[in-house]
Amino acid sequence: MSQREADANGGDLILPLRDRLAEWTDFDVAGYHLGVVLGLLPEWPEGEAWGDHKWVFWSANPLGDALYMMLRNLTSLGILEHNGDAFRWIGPGKLLDPSANGQI
């Protein structure tokens, strides 16, 4: 599940959310990626399970609930698209359009 790339100095960079959610992504995986990008969750190597953190997305708890609400808020801002239980990146759109005067 690792989504890192090397920087110019050979160090690891965490891929941005727009790259992680370029395709429709189930809510739990989208929440995991948001948590990694925010530095709240560790990133596991490609093909490795989520360790002991799957419960964050499959039970009621403050962290899982907050990550899900952040995904929904990004959807209401027009940054993500939501389709049932999946999310995908559609970009900031009008959010960064100066002619919109901050109106979405």
Secondary structure, DSSP 8 states (H G I E B T S, - for coil): ---EEE-TTS-EEE--HHHHTSS-EEHHHHHHHHHHHTTSS----TT---TT-THHHHS--HHHHHHHHHHHHHHHTTSEEEETTEEEE---GGGG-GGGTT--
